[in-house]
């Protein structure tokens, strides 16, 4: 009987560690998607500025590109906004199994 209880406890520990490892991997994927989306958006914002496009239109275009970059990396763009004049901040999310969601935030733009 003690052996069965010990085997059940070990199984529960292994399952819990597997879930923890999966959630950590999902968080890393969400962060990678956020980083790439922010970089893509900042590059777009810089290009629109060079073409003389207005700031509001430039941010809209940059956020559209950020959403596409996030989607291509398996995440969903939750937020996208301009921070200062030339910096973009994004928040992405990625689902983990049926019960969790990982969120990540990233900024990109020229160095101040």
Number of C-alpha atoms within 10 A of each C-alpha: 6 7 8 9 10 11 12 12 12 12 12 12 12 12 12 12 12 12 14 12 12 14 18 14 14 22 20 16 21 28 22 20 31 32 24 21 35 32 24 23 34 27 20 20 28 16 14 18 16 9 10 9 13 10 15 10 13 22 24 16 16 28 27 18 21 32 26 17 23 28 16 13 17 15 27 22 24 16 14 24 17 23 13 9 10 18 22 27 24 28 25 29 24 25 17 16 11 6 6 10 14 19 20 21 19 19 21 22 21 11 6 5
